[in-house]
Amino acid sequence: MTPIQSEQKKPGIRKERASKARPHATPIYQTSVYDYPDLESLDDFYEGRMPGSFLYSRNGLPNSKELGELVAGYEETDGGLVCSSGMGAITIAILSSLKAGDRIAASSDLYGGTTSLLKDELPRFQIYTSFADSTSPEEVERAVHNGAKMIMVETISNPTMRVCDIQEIAEIAHRHHSTLLVDNTFATPFILKPVRLGADVVMHSGTKYLGGHDDLTIGLLCGASDWIARAGQFCTRSGVIAGPFDCWLAARSLLTWELRVRQSSLNALKLARYLESRKDRISNVYYPGLDSHPQHGIAKRIFPDGLYGGMLSFDLKDGAPGASRFVRALETITLTPSLGGVHTAVSHPGKTSHRNLSREEKNRIGITDAMIRVSVGIENYDSIEQEFTKALVLS
Ligand SMILES: *Cc1c(COP(=O)(O)O)cnc(C)c1O
């Protein structure tokens, strides 16, 4: 028999961490489970006597906890929960707090994925949704009147950039003992903090501005700690969690979140004004920072810093063929059906996010075949305008 080696030298067994000094940047805790020295410490963990400890990844992991706390800080809520994607976060929000027979009142121009979930999946569980124009408080009131337990709206809607009066909707929600969930993906807390206006829960697709580099998929819920604790329990039980690396990437992206949103908002306002001046080629520009936007007054009041976000849309005068030629004429700006990245990108709502809507539904929301949506990036503004000008000439 070979002599027994000291524990330290046994291949494959690590006793020491790489560094005893505190790392400046948070390490990626790429582990699915944690070791416990004895049975008593397991009792300590389960009885809550070991705060800050972890056991198994689905129950919580350090990078996810850090990210949730950081985003909750920006949104000024006590609790924050990270989910596998924006849709994961919406699913958790609904299924952790509603039951069969409960109703939802939702904006009629929510993100396409959210609308599909509400319309095509949840009715199988007897959760039904009434849709309303969220810019009309009377319509929202009517939709809530049938006893809706939750109201869902977006701060800035896609793709026509409508802005609803969150304060007024929060009042309606609370009069009816309903929870107001605001999808703050397009605006981010640097434009608007929905809880300051009375929202109960704030949701983010962290895949967009929060991540900001088109390289991760994540979702977040921010709200009161008891509501978040219940949502977190359901997240663990259903397994809609995000892995350590995406959480780490997202937390790293938070370091520049505000700078990116500020720069893309400033660029977007300039680009919106430029496109509006091109009446020769463009019939409509949709951007809440423009005087011509139907809810500019509301936006000015509830977006206190004069920033209106980095998303805009416009209609080309020469219809679907014009849109096709315009996209082809772009050189460095890509056709990319997502948003919130550092690079300016365009998409075509009619062919992507709203592809499954009927012509009538598209007409009702105001989506044309000539509509281009722009996620304005953080590049030098002049280079963006030059490329748009050139594409208008070539198309
Ligand atoms: C992308 C998006 C979602 C869904 O988020 P995923 O991370 O893609 O699941 C929800 N709401 C809005 C406004 C979005 O833009």
The ligand as an SDF file (V2000), in Angstrom:
LIG
                    3D

 15 15  0  0  0  0  0  0  0  0999 V2000
  -37.2250   42.3660  -23.5150 C   0  0  0  0  0  0  0  0  0  0  0  0
  -38.3450   42.8310  -22.6870 C   0  0  0  0  0  0  0  0  0  0  0  0
  -39.0100   41.9630  -21.8080 C   0  0  0  0  0  0  0  0  0  0  0  0
  -38.6370   40.4980  -21.6930 C   0  0  0  0  0  0  0  0  0  0  0  0
  -37.3450   40.3360  -21.1920 O   0  0  0  0  0  0  0  0  0  0  0  0
  -36.4230   39.0670  -21.5430 P   0  0  0  0  0  0  0  0  0  0  0  0
  -35.1790   39.3420  -20.7590 O   0  0  0  0  0  0  0  0  0  0  0  0
  -36.2300   39.0540  -23.0220 O   0  0  0  0  0  0  0  0  0  0  0  0
  -37.1530   37.8670  -21.0690 O   0  0  0  0  0  0  0  0  0  0  0  0
  -40.0370   42.4790  -21.0340 C   0  0  0  0  0  0  0  0  0  0  0  0
  -40.4030   43.7730  -21.1330 N   0  0  0  0  0  0  0  0  0  0  0  0
  -39.7940   44.6340  -21.9670 C   0  0  0  0  0  0  0  0  0  0  0  0
  -40.2470   46.0530  -22.0120 C   0  0  0  0  0  0  0  0  0  0  0  0
  -38.7400   44.2030  -22.7700 C   0  0  0  0  0  0  0  0  0  0  0  0
  -38.1520   45.0550  -23.6170 O   0  0  0  0  0  0  0  0  0  0  0  0
  1  2  1  0
  2  3  1  0
  2 14  2  0
  3  4  1  0
  3 10  2  0
  4  5  1  0
  5  6  1  0
  6  7  2  0
  6  8  1  0
  6  9  1  0
 10 11  1  0
 11 12  2  0
 12 13  1  0
 12 14  1  0
 14 15  1  0
M  END
$$$$
